[in-house]
Structures are given as structure tokens and as C-alpha cells.
């Protein structure tokens, strides 16, 4: 096996440094589902608040999410997808579909069907 080609750009490694851990991906999934507030993200994912704080800060610093105030006293924020964050939608959809096929949990995933009975497969608008 040959050594790693160090002349290649590290775009994938750079992307993984921003969103490559499982907690960040789960946080992004929640925001895509419309869950934008800290306490709901914690409740839905089971992530510890200290870990969530670090992940949200990182995603905001890298321009994947924006932090918007919704209450002044006490200060409370919700997290919104930026353009860079929205561009991750096909990645999350692909990972979800791959996981359902190749890394299933003990319980079967919930499968949705169209009225005609065909299995519903999530796609981005660009796929149509």
C-alpha cells in the first residue's frame, strides 16, 4: 500500500473537522427538523448540555449555524441554518439512508409510504 498523497487538498478532512462528529450531525439533523432551541435539542438527542454548548459554538464559529436571540431576559437563543448549513442537507439525507441500509439498529427504522404504497425516500429539491 502506498503512502498518503500529501499533495491532495484536504477538503474532506476540513469538512469532517467541522461537522464530522456524531453529536454535530445529530444537532444539525434536529435543526433541519425545525428544532432550534437549546433545551429541545438536548431533550431530543440526549446530548449533555456542556457537550451541546461546545458543538453549537463550533457550528456557529464555522458559519454552519447562526445564533439568533429570541429572549433578552434571561438571554435565550435559537440556532438557524446558514446557507452553508443548508448545503449539508443532501449529506445528512445520504448518511441517514446509508445508515438505515448498512448500520441498522436493533429496532427497524420507521418507513413512510406514499398513498400508492411505494416507500418514501427523502430527496432534496435538486434531485427532482
N, C-alpha and C positions, 0 to 999 in steps of 0.2 A: 504494500500500500504506500502511496506517495505522501509526502509531507503536504500540509495545507498550503495552498497557493496564497501567499500573503499579498499578492498584487490585486486580488479581487476586492471590490468595495464591500464593506460590511453592513449593508443596508438591513439585512435580516437581523443581524446581531444588534444593531442600533434600535430597531423596532422592538425586539424582544426585551431590551433593556428598559423600555418604556412601558410596554403592556404585556410582557411575556410571563408574568407570574399568575398563578391561578386566581388569586384574590382580585387582581386588577381586572382580569377578564370577567369575573363574576360581577364586579362593581359595574363595569361597562354594560353587561347584559341587563342589569337592573335599570340603569339609566335608559337604555333602549326601550325597556318595557314601560317607561314613564315614571319610574320610581326615582325621585331626585333629592329626597331629603335624607339626611344622615341616619335618623332613627329608623326609618323604613328600610334603608339599605342594610343596616345592621340586623334588623329583625328578619329580613328575607334571606340573607346569606349566612347568618350565624357568625360573621366576622367580628372579632373583638373590636371595640371602639378604638383602642390605641392603634391597631393594625389598619383599620379603615381610615383613620386620620392621616397616616403616612401615605397610604395608597392614593387618597383623594388629593393630597398636596402634590404628589408626584404627577398625577394626571393633569392637574391644573397647571403646574410649572412647565409641563411639556406641551401645553396647548391642546390637549385632548378633551378636556372639560373646562368650562368656565364656572366660576363661583359667584352666584347672584344672591344678594341679600333679600330676604323676604320678611324679616322682622328685626327692628332696631334694638328693642329692649326685652329680653336679652337678645344679643346678636344671634341670628339664625340664618342659615344659608341653604340654598338648593343648588344642585350641580346640573349644568346643562351641557349637552354635546356641542362642541365646536364643529366647524367644517372638517377638521382633521379627525375628530371623534366619529362623525357620521360616516366618514370614509372607511371606518373599521367594520361597518355593518356586514358586508359580504364575508369578511374574515370570520366574524362571530357566527354567522349562519353556517359557513362551511365547517367550522370546528364543531358546532353543535351537531350537524348532520353526520360528520365523521365519528364523533363520539357515540352517537346512537347506533351506528353500524359496527364500530370496531372496539369500543370500550364501554359496553353496556353495563349498567348497574344490575344488582340482583333483581330489582323491580323493572318491569318493562316501561319504556317511555310512553307518555300519553300520545296516542296517534289521533290526529284530526282527519276528518274526511269531508270532501266536497259533497254537495247534495247528490251528485251522481254516484257516489260511493268510492271514487278514486281517492287515494291517500293524498293529503295536502302536504306539499313540500314548500317550505318558505324560500322565497327568492327576492332579490332586490328588483326595483323597477327597471334597472338596466338590463335584466335578464329577459324581459318580455319583448 
